Amino acid sequence: LVFVNTRMQAELLFQELWRINDLGLPIALHHGSLDASQRRKVEAAMAAGTLKAVVATSTLDLGIDWGDVDLVIHVGAPKGASRFTQRIGRANHRLEEPSQAILVPSNRFEVLECRAAVDAVEAGAQDVTLSRSGGLDVLAQHVLGTACAGPFNPEALFAEVTSAAPYSALSRDNFDRVVDFVSTGGYALKTYDRFAKLKATPDGRMRLAHPRFVLTYRLNAGTIVAAPVIKVRLVRRRSFDKRKALTGGRVIGEVDEYFIEQLRTGDAFVLAG
C-alpha cells in the first residue's frame, strides 16, 4: 500500500508504476477525486486480495481491516506522527504481527521531517489536540437541533451546554448571542424571514418558527460546508459534437466548481482522477 499526501502525487506515482509494470501485475489507484464507483471497485479488489499494489491518499487512512497488506510505503513526509502511525498500522493487520513500513523522503528538506516522524513514533508521541474549546457554529447547530425536538428553556440549555468540557468556559453572553443568531439570522440576515428560525413563547421558552425547519435541519445537519462540484465526463473524439458536448460519456471524476470558473474554453489541466 503506497501512501502519498496529494492527489497529484498519487496520479504521477501510479502512472510511473504502470509504466514499469512489465509483468502486468494488478495495481490500482485510490483517491477522493475518482468516481465513487471506481473507488468501490478498488476496495472490493483489495478485500478479495487480487491486487498487488494500491497507490492512495488519505482516503485509505481509516477503515481498512484487510490482512493482506504486507507493506506500507510512504512517499513524502507524513506531515505528523499520528498520521504516520495510522498509516503504518494498515500493514499486517493481523493479531500479534508487527506492521512494516518504508518512509521515502521526496526531497532533501523532507529528510529531517521524516527522521522526526520516525523518532516521534518510536517515542510514542502524538500530535493530536487533546482538548479544545467548543465552536460556536457547532453550538448553533445544537441549539437548532434542540428546538427541532421541542421548545426549550434557555437557562436549562445553557446549563446543559456548559456541563460539556469544550463549553465549560462559555459565557452566558456568548450563549445568548448564539441563540439570537439562530433566532434572527444575525445582523446580516435578520431582514430575511427564512433565517428567523426561533420564536419566544409566552413562558420564556424558545420554539421553532416554522415546522419546515425540522426537515431542513435533518437533511443538512453538520458544520462542513459542501462545495459545489462538477462531473467530468470522457467523450470519445469520433463522437464529439460541440452541440452535445455536455451529454453522455463515462464519468471519470469531479472538480470543484470554483476551479472550473477560472478556466477558459481551450484550457488544458491535469485532472487528479
N, C-alpha and C positions, 0 to 999 in steps of 0.2 A: 504494500500500500504506500504510494508515493504522495506525500503531502506537500503542498505549496501554499503560499499566502494569498495569491491573487488569481483571478480567472484567466488573465492574460498569461501568467506563468504556466498555469495548467494547460492551456491550449498549446503553447510553444513546446513545453516539455513532452506532451503527448505526441505532437507531430514528429518530434525528433526520435522518440522511441519507436513510433510507427515506421519511420524511415529506415531504421537499422534493424527492424524486426524481420530478418531474412527467413526465419523459421516459421513465420506466420502464426506466432503464438497469440492466443486470445487475450487482448488487453482492452481496457476501456477508460473512459473519461467521465468524471462526475463533478459538476459544479452548478451553482444556482441559476445560471443563465440558460442551461439546457432545458428543453421542454420536459415537463413533468413525466410524460410517458417514457421518454428516453431514460430519465434517471431511474424510474422504476424497473426498466429492463436491466440496467446495470446492477441495481440492488438485487434483483432476482437471480442474476447470473452469479453474483458474489455468494449469495446464500446457497446456491446449488454447487458452488465450488468449481465452476467451469472457467474461471478467469485466472490468468497467471499474474496479472498486474492491473492496478487501477490507479490513475492519477486523479487526485481530488483536492479540493479546497476544504474549508471548514464545514461543508455540507455533510461530510462523513466523520466529523469530530465525535459526535454523540450517536447513541442508539445502535451501535454496531455490536453484535454479540455472535460473531462468526469465528469459530476456532481455526479456520483455515488460513488466517492471515499470519504468515510466518515471520514477516519482517516489515518494519516501518522505516521508510527513508524520508527524511525531512529535508527538503531542498530550500535553503534560505534560513535565516534566523527565525526561531519560533515566536518572537515578539512576546515572550512571557513564559515563566516557569510553569504556571498552571496549564497553559495550552500545550506545552511540550509534554508534560506528564500525561495529560489526557490523550494525546496522540500516540505516545509510546504505548499506552495501555491498550491500543487497538490490536497490537500484535500478540499472538499466542494467548488468546482469550480462553485459556484452559486452567483448570484448578492446579495450583502448585507448580506452574510452569512460568519461568521468567519471560518478560517481554523483551524483545530485541529491537534496537533502532540504530540507524546511522544518520548522523546530522551533517549536512553538507552546506557549508557557507557559500553563498553565491558571489561574494566579493570579499576583498581583504578587510573591509570595515566590519563585516559580519563575523569575522573570526573571533574577536573579543566578545561579541554579543552571544555567540554560540557557546563559547567557553563559560561565560557567566551563567547561561541557562543550564549547562551540564552541572556546574557547581551547585546551583540552586536546587536542582532535582536531587543530587546526592545528599544535600543537607536537609532535604525535606521542606525547603522553604516554598511558600506560595505567594503569589502576587494578587490575591483576592482581597476585596474590601469586606472586612468582617462586619462592619456596621456603617450605616449612613442614615442621614435624615430623610424622612418621607417627602416625596414630591407633592407639590400642590395639585398637579394635574391628576395624579392618582387619587388624591383626596376628593377632587371634584367628581371623578367617576364614582367614587364610593358614596358620596352624598346623593347623586342622582340615582344610583342603584338602590340605595335605602328608600328613597321616595317611591321608586317603582314597586317596592314591596308593600308600601302603605305610608300614611302620614307619620312623620317622626317629630320628636321633641328635640330641638337644637341642643338643649342642655344635656340630655341623655346621650345624644350622638357625640357631642364634644367629649364627654367622659369616656365613651367607648373608644373613640379615636386615640385619645391621649393615653389610654391604657396600653397601646401598642408601642413598643420600644422606638421605632422610627419616628413616631409622632409625639413622644413624651415631652418634648420641649416646645410643641406647637402652642403659640399664644392664642388666646380667645379672639383677639382682634383679627389675626390672620384667618382663623377658622370662620369667623363671621363674614370676612371678605370673600372667602371661597363660596360660602352658601349664597351670598349676594350675587356672585358671578354666575352660579348655576341658575339662580332665580331670574336674573335680568339679562344675562349675556355680557355684563360688564359695560364700562363706559363707551366702548366702541360699537357694541351691538345692541344696546338696550332699546334702540328705536325699532328693532325688528321683532315682531311678536313671536316668531318661531324659535327665538333664543330665550324667551321668557318661559322657563320650564317648571318653575316652582311658584306656588302661591301660599300665603299665610292663611291659616284657618282662624276663626274667632277665638279658639282656646290657645293660640300661640304656637301651634304646630305648623309644619310645612308639608304641603302635598303637591302632587303633580298638577300642572296647569291644564294638561290635556292627556287623555289615555293613550294617544298615538305615540307619546314619548317612550312608552314602555317598549314597544316593538323596535323603535329606533335605537334605543339603548341596547337591547338584547342582540341586535344584529351588528352593532358597532362597538361593543364593549372592548376596551383596550386603549392603550396610550401610544401605540406605534402608528404613525401616520402612513397610510398606504399611498405610495407614489404611483401615478398612472403609468402603465406600461403598454407598449405597442408590440404586437406579434410580428415577427419577421418570417416571411414565407419564401420558400425556394421555388422559383418559377422557371421552368425549362426554357432555354433560349429559343428553341424552334417553335414553341407555342406562345412566346412572349408577344403580347399585344398591349400597347400603351393604353388602349381604352379599357383593358381588363386586367391591368397590372395589379390591382388591389384585390383580386379574387382568386381563389384556388391556390394550389401549391401546398407542399408539406411545411408545417410549422417547424422551424429549426431553432427557435429561441425567442427571447424577448429583449427589448431595450427600453430604457426609461424614456418617457415622453419628452422630458426636458432636453435629453440628448438629441433626439430627432429634430427638435425645434431649432437647434443650432446648425443643422445641415442644410445644404442647398442641393438641388437636383444635379446629379452627376458626381457628387462627392463620394469618395471611397473610404470605408472604415473597416476595422477588424471587429467582427462580431465574436465576442467571447462565448461561443456556443452556437 
